[in-house]
Amino acid sequence: MAKHVVVSLSGGMDSSTLLLRCLKEYDTVTAISFDYGQKHRVELERAQSLVDYINGQIILDEESKTAEYPNNITYRQIKLDGLVDLLDSALITGGDDVPEGHYAEENMKATVVPNRNKIFSSIIQAVALSVANRTGEQCDIAMGIHAGDHAIYPDCRQEFRDADEFAFRMGNWDAERVGYFTPYLEGDKFTILQDGEVLCGELGLDFNEVYSRTNTSYKPIYLNLAFVNNEDEIVDCSDWFSDYKSASSVERIEAFIKLGRPDPVLYADEEGPVSWNHVVKEVTKVLENHNN
C-alpha cells in the first residue's frame, strides 16, 4: 500500500467511492470538504455521516476473534461560505434555478462554479504537502473527476490538471513529494459505482449504508413529514430528499439502473416522496429523449 493521501470529498457518489478506494490503497487518509455556499449543502451532512459510519466500523479477525479498528479517516470541513454572494453560479445560494435535463444540454453550463476546482485544489495541495513534509514520505492528492464531467466542466479536464500541477510545483519547495491519484479520470458514473460495489465487499461495508450517505442532487428537497404511531406519539420523519430531474441526479440514477440495484437515497418531487420505480420510469424517458 501507498502511504498517505488527501481526498477531496464533496459528499457525492463519485468522491465517496473515491474515499473507499483510498482506504483500500493507502495507509492514512485525510478527507477535505468545502462549504462554499452551495444550495445542496446537505452533501456536507452526508459526507460527515459517511466518515462517521466508516470510522465506527469494527473489523473482526476470524482466527483470533479479536476486534480491530481500521485506520480512522481524518476529516475536515473548510468554510468558504463568505464567497456566497460573490460567485455567479446556479449552484450557489441565491443564484438562478438549477436547470433540469441531461448534462449534454447547453443550459447545464449554468451549474459551473467559477474556478471551483482551482480553489479546492490549492487548499488540498497545501494539506498534502504539509503531510509529506511532516512525515518525510510521499502524499498523494485524490480527486474523483471522471469523463462525464469533461465536457461541461473545464476544470475537470486533464489539461487543467496538468497546468494546475505545474503551477503548484513552481510555487512550492519539495512539491515533488506530492503525487496525484485520479483513478476514474477515463471512467463514468457507472464504472465508479461498479467499483464502489466491489470496494464495499472488500472493506466489509454495507453498500446501502454507504450510498444512502451520499448526495448527488443539485436540487435537494427538504420535506417536513410526521405521523402518529400506534402509541399516539408523533414520529418525525423530516429529511432531505434527492430530486430526479436535475442533470446530476439523472446521471446518478442512470448508473444505478445499469448496475441493476435500487438507489438507497430517498427521492421526491413537488408532490412529495416518490418510489424508485417512479424515478426509473421518469429518468428512462429523459435518457430516451436524449438518445433520440
Backbone torsions as a table, in degrees:
resi	resn	phi	psi	omega
1	MET	NA	148.6	173.2
2	ALA	-73.4	169.9	-172.6
3	LYS	-83.5	-74.2	-167.1
4	HIS	-125.5	149.3	177.7
5	VAL	-148.6	145.6	172.8
6	VAL	-115.7	123.3	-174.4
7	VAL	-105.4	134.1	169.3
8	SER	-83.7	104.2	-173.1
9	LEU	-108.0	104.8	-179.7
10	SER	-80.8	-25.4	-171.4
11	GLY	100.6	-1.0	176.6
12	GLY	-86.5	179.1	-176.7
13	MET	-65.2	-40.9	-174.6
14	ASP	-67.0	-53.6	-176.6
15	SER	-70.5	-27.4	177.0
16	SER	-69.7	-38.4	174.4
17	THR	-65.8	-39.7	176.7
18	LEU	-59.3	-39.2	177.6
19	LEU	-58.7	-42.8	177.6
20	LEU	-62.7	-44.1	180.0
21	ARG	-60.8	-39.2	179.8
22	CYS	-68.7	-36.1	175.9
23	LEU	-61.8	-30.8	178.9
24	LYS	-77.7	-31.5	-169.5
25	GLU	-101.3	-20.2	-170.8
26	TYR	-124.1	156.0	177.3
27	ASP	-74.9	-45.3	179.5
28	THR	-125.3	142.3	-176.8
29	VAL	-129.6	124.9	171.9
30	THR	-114.0	129.9	-179.5
31	ALA	-116.7	136.1	-177.9
32	ILE	-124.3	128.8	172.9
33	SER	-117.7	160.9	-175.8
34	PHE	-128.7	130.9	172.1
35	ASP	-101.3	102.0	-177.2
36	TYR	-115.3	21.1	179.4
37	GLY	85.2	21.4	-179.7
38	GLN	-67.4	143.4	177.9
39	LYS	-61.6	-34.1	-175.9
40	HIS	-93.9	42.7	-175.8
41	ARG	-69.6	-2.8	169.6
42	VAL	-56.0	-22.8	179.0
43	GLU	-61.3	-28.4	178.4
44	LEU	-71.5	-37.7	175.3
45	GLU	-63.8	-41.1	-179.7
46	ARG	-67.2	-39.6	179.2
47	ALA	-61.6	-44.7	178.1
48	GLN	-62.8	-41.6	179.7
49	SER	-63.0	-40.4	179.8
50	LEU	-66.3	-44.3	178.4
51	VAL	-61.1	-43.6	179.3
52	ASP	-61.9	-40.3	179.4
53	TYR	-64.2	-47.9	-178.0
54	ILE	-66.1	-44.2	-178.8
55	ASN	-66.5	-20.5	-178.9
56	GLY	-90.4	-1.6	-178.2
57	GLN	-76.2	144.6	177.7
58	ILE	-113.0	129.8	176.9
59	ILE	-96.7	124.2	-179.2
60	LEU	-101.1	117.7	176.1
61	ASP	-76.1	116.6	-173.1
62	GLU	-66.3	-31.4	-178.2
63	GLU	-75.0	-47.8	-177.1
64	SER	-91.2	-13.5	-177.2
65	LYS	58.5	30.8	177.8
66	THR	-107.3	149.5	-179.0
67	ALA	-90.8	136.8	176.8
68	GLU	-127.8	143.8	176.6
69	TYR	-99.4	134.4	177.5
70	PRO	-69.0	167.6	175.5
71	ASN	-59.6	123.9	-179.3
72	ASN	-68.3	146.1	173.5
73	ILE	-79.7	127.5	170.8
74	THR	-83.9	123.2	-171.3
75	TYR	-128.7	137.2	176.1
76	ARG	-137.8	143.6	170.0
77	GLN	-110.1	122.9	-176.7
78	ILE	-99.0	123.5	-177.4
79	LYS	-87.9	118.7	174.5
80	LEU	-123.1	22.8	-171.6
81	ASP	-70.4	-7.1	172.8
82	GLY	-66.0	-12.4	179.1
83	LEU	-84.4	-7.3	-165.5
84	VAL	-55.3	-39.9	-178.3
85	ASP	-95.0	7.6	-179.4
86	LEU	-109.2	-17.2	-178.0
87	LEU	-98.3	140.4	-179.5
88	ASP	-105.2	103.2	178.8
89	SER	-164.6	148.4	176.8
90	ALA	-67.7	-16.8	-179.1
91	LEU	-83.1	-11.8	-175.6
92	ILE	-91.1	140.5	177.0
93	THR	-53.6	126.8	-177.3
94	GLY	95.5	-9.4	179.5
95	GLY	-79.9	-179.3	178.6
96	ASP	-62.5	166.4	177.8
97	ASP	-62.4	140.7	175.7
98	VAL	-68.5	126.7	-178.7
99	PRO	-68.0	157.3	178.1
100	GLU	-110.8	160.9	178.1
101	GLY	120.3	-152.9	-176.8
102	HIS	-99.2	150.0	-178.8
103	TYR	-61.7	-20.6	-178.2
104	ALA	-71.6	-13.7	-177.3
105	GLU	-77.8	145.8	-174.0
106	GLU	-60.5	-34.8	-175.2
107	ASN	-67.8	-9.9	-179.9
108	MET	-70.3	-11.7	176.0
109	LYS	-64.8	-16.8	177.0
110	ALA	-65.4	-17.1	-179.3
111	THR	-88.8	1.1	176.1
112	VAL	-73.9	130.8	173.7
113	VAL	-101.2	119.4	-174.4
114	PRO	-52.1	122.4	172.6
115	ASN	60.5	22.5	-173.8
116	ARG	-57.9	-52.6	-176.3
117	ASN	-66.9	-28.0	176.6
118	LYS	-69.0	-41.4	177.5
119	ILE	-61.3	-48.1	-178.7
120	PHE	-64.2	-46.0	-174.3
121	SER	-64.9	-33.4	178.9
122	SER	-60.8	-42.1	-179.9
123	ILE	-70.7	-42.9	-179.7
124	ILE	-64.6	-38.8	176.9
125	GLN	-61.4	-41.4	-180.0
126	ALA	-63.5	-41.0	179.4
127	VAL	-67.3	-45.2	-178.4
128	ALA	-62.4	-42.5	179.5
129	LEU	-66.7	-35.0	177.7
130	SER	-65.5	-41.1	176.5
131	VAL	-62.4	-45.2	-179.3
132	ALA	-62.0	-43.4	-179.6
133	ASN	-68.9	-37.0	-178.4
134	ARG	-69.5	-36.9	-176.2
135	THR	-95.3	-19.1	-174.8
136	GLY	73.0	16.9	-177.8
137	GLU	-128.4	159.5	-178.9
138	GLN	-64.4	143.1	173.7
139	CYS	-129.6	128.7	179.6
140	ASP	-95.2	156.8	170.9
141	ILE	-105.9	128.2	-178.7
142	ALA	-112.6	129.4	178.6
143	MET	-133.9	141.9	-174.5
144	GLY	-92.8	24.9	179.7
145	ILE	-63.9	145.5	-177.4
146	HIS	-143.6	172.1	-172.5
147	ALA	-61.3	-29.4	-179.8
148	GLY	-65.7	-19.6	-179.8
149	ASP	-90.7	-14.9	-168.4
150	HIS	-61.7	-41.2	-173.2
151	ALA	-69.8	-43.7	-172.4
152	ILE	-90.1	-26.7	-175.8
153	TYR	-118.1	101.0	-178.7
154	PRO	-58.1	-29.9	-177.7
155	ASP	-81.8	10.8	172.1
156	CYS	-108.4	4.6	-178.2
157	ARG	-89.8	155.0	-177.9
158	GLN	-63.0	-33.6	179.4
159	GLU	-59.7	-40.8	177.5
160	PHE	-66.7	-44.0	-178.8
161	ARG	-59.6	-41.6	179.8
162	ASP	-63.7	-44.9	-179.4
163	ALA	-66.6	-39.3	179.8
164	ASP	-65.6	-41.6	178.4
165	GLU	-64.0	-40.4	179.4
166	PHE	-60.7	-44.9	-179.8
167	ALA	-63.5	-40.1	178.7
168	PHE	-62.1	-44.1	-177.8
169	ARG	-71.2	-31.2	177.4
170	MET	-71.2	-28.5	-171.3
171	GLY	-100.4	3.6	-175.4
172	ASN	-141.0	140.8	170.3
173	TRP	-72.2	147.0	174.6
174	ASP	61.4	22.3	-179.0
175	ALA	-66.3	-16.6	178.3
176	GLU	-66.0	-13.5	177.2
177	ARG	-74.9	-10.9	-177.6
178	VAL	-104.7	127.3	176.9
179	GLY	-115.7	-177.1	-177.1
180	TYR	-127.7	141.2	179.8
181	PHE	-129.5	103.3	-179.6
182	THR	-129.7	72.1	-171.7
183	PRO	-67.3	-15.8	-175.4
184	TYR	-109.1	14.1	-173.6
185	LEU	-55.8	-36.5	-178.9
186	GLU	-104.0	6.8	179.3
187	GLY	-99.0	-168.9	176.1
188	ASP	-136.6	-174.2	-175.8
189	LYS	-63.6	-31.3	179.1
190	PHE	-67.9	-45.8	179.5
191	THR	-65.9	-32.9	176.4
192	ILE	-65.3	-45.6	-179.7
193	LEU	-65.3	-37.7	175.2
194	GLN	-58.4	-44.6	179.6
195	ASP	-64.3	-38.3	178.9
196	GLY	-62.1	-38.4	178.7
197	GLU	-63.5	-43.2	178.3
198	VAL	-65.7	-44.4	-176.8
199	LEU	-64.8	-37.4	177.6
200	CYS	-59.3	-41.3	177.6
201	GLY	-65.7	-42.5	-177.9
202	GLU	-69.9	-32.0	-177.3
203	LEU	-94.0	-2.3	-179.8
204	GLY	71.7	31.7	-179.9
205	LEU	-107.4	150.1	178.6
206	ASP	-82.1	123.2	-176.0
207	PHE	-56.0	-48.1	-177.7
208	ASN	-67.4	-35.5	177.2
209	GLU	-64.8	-38.1	179.1
210	VAL	-67.6	-54.9	-170.0
211	TYR	-81.1	-14.7	169.9
212	SER	-72.4	-15.6	178.4
213	ARG	-98.8	31.7	176.3
214	THR	-130.5	156.6	174.3
215	ASN	-135.6	124.1	176.6
216	THR	-109.7	-16.6	-175.3
217	SER	-68.7	129.7	173.1
218	TYR	-86.2	-6.4	178.8
219	LYS	-130.9	58.7	-179.4
220	PRO	-63.1	151.5	-175.6
221	ILE	-121.6	123.3	177.0
222	TYR	-95.0	124.6	-178.8
223	LEU	-117.5	129.4	174.0
224	ASN	-87.9	105.6	-177.2
225	LEU	-122.2	138.4	177.1
226	ALA	-152.9	151.9	175.6
227	PHE	-146.3	162.3	179.2
228	VAL	-99.0	123.7	-178.4
229	ASN	-84.3	-174.9	-176.2
230	ASN	-65.3	-18.5	178.4
231	GLU	-96.8	15.6	-179.1
232	ASP	60.5	29.1	176.1
233	GLU	-100.0	140.9	178.1
234	ILE	-82.4	121.3	180.0
235	VAL	-103.3	121.3	-179.1
236	ASP	-86.4	118.5	178.1
237	CYS	-115.1	21.8	-179.0
238	SER	-62.7	138.4	-176.8
239	ASP	-165.0	168.6	172.5
240	TRP	-86.6	133.9	177.3
241	PHE	-115.8	147.7	174.8
242	SER	-83.8	146.4	170.8
243	ASP	-83.7	167.7	177.9
244	TYR	-123.5	16.9	-175.3
245	LYS	-113.0	-27.3	178.8
246	SER	-71.9	155.6	-172.8
247	ALA	-60.3	-38.4	-179.9
248	SER	-61.5	-39.9	179.2
249	SER	-70.1	-41.5	178.9
250	VAL	-57.5	-43.5	-178.8
251	GLU	-65.0	-41.2	178.7
252	ARG	-66.2	-47.4	-177.8
253	ILE	-62.4	-38.8	176.5
254	GLU	-57.6	-40.3	179.7
255	ALA	-64.6	-41.9	178.7
256	PHE	-67.7	-36.1	176.8
257	ILE	-61.2	-46.3	179.9
258	LYS	-63.8	-34.9	-179.4
259	LEU	-72.9	-23.1	176.9
260	GLY	82.1	27.5	176.3
261	ARG	-142.8	149.6	-177.3
262	PRO	-70.6	148.4	175.4
263	ASP	-74.9	128.1	-177.4
264	PRO	-77.0	-6.7	176.8
265	VAL	-76.6	159.4	179.1
266	LEU	-86.0	141.7	178.7
267	TYR	-120.3	151.0	178.8
268	ALA	-154.5	166.6	170.3
269	ASP	-135.2	-164.4	-176.3
270	GLU	-65.1	-15.6	179.1
271	GLU	-90.9	-15.5	-178.3
272	GLY	127.8	-167.2	-179.1
273	PRO	-59.8	146.3	178.6
274	VAL	-130.3	158.7	-179.5
275	SER	-80.6	162.4	175.5
276	TRP	-62.4	-38.2	178.8
277	ASN	-60.9	-40.1	177.6
278	HIS	-64.5	-43.1	178.9
279	VAL	-59.5	-47.2	-179.7
280	VAL	-60.4	-43.5	-178.9
281	LYS	-61.1	-46.9	-176.7
282	GLU	-69.9	-40.7	-179.8
283	VAL	-70.4	-35.5	176.2
284	THR	-58.9	-37.6	177.0
285	LYS	-63.0	-44.1	179.2
286	VAL	-61.1	-44.3	-179.4
287	LEU	-65.2	-40.6	178.8
288	GLU	-65.3	-41.5	178.7
289	ASN	-64.2	-37.9	178.8
290	HIS	-67.3	-42.5	-177.7
291	ASN	-72.0	-23.2	178.6
292	ASN	-86.5	NA	NA
